[in-house]
């Protein structure tokens, strides 16, 4: 929290300058809004992790179409992807038994990670259901994951070598916790020069 709080304090001090131009004021307000949104996301994510840690979350299992799950997870990222010149390619069939809201949160964090670690290109999502599990694969066209980062990628507060300055190492850790709590697994690998995440929600105990 210290980094965005420091930025907010500096921005507020600057906004009190009576000689500030209107353009500079508007730029400062936009930056201030981003920092506040970042703190809001951080606090909410930490609260969710805390609830998962102490078993306070009761997951509501329902039958959800995989296409709907992906669409809901990707919706908040549509503007960011458009600005960065990215496309989302989805091929999905079948359904999963899961908590819709929490699983959207887990999948959204993965998609957000892919979006942040690539420039132009396509994020490809394929999903299918079989007799054992519902499986979702998310592949990006970024630079892949550093081999030294792979074993630690889902550890809480771990920041990879290519992580942005704003990264705090919570999103992927939260995703794995959500998936694991629903009898699932979440793994990552490098495939064809990019990163690939595989999320599986099993129908039986694993």
Buried (B, 14 or more C-beta within 10 A) or exposed (E): EEBBEEBBEBBEEBEEEEEEEEEEEEEBEEBBEEBBEBBEBBEEBBEBBEEBEEEEBEBEEEEBBBBBBBBBBBEEBEEEBEEBEBEBEBEBEEBBBBBBEBBBBBBBBBBBBBBBBBEEBBBBBBBBBEEEBBBBBBBBBBBBBEEEBBEEBBEBEBBBEEBEEEBBBBBBBBBBBBBBBBBBBBBBEBEEEBBBBBBBBBBEEE
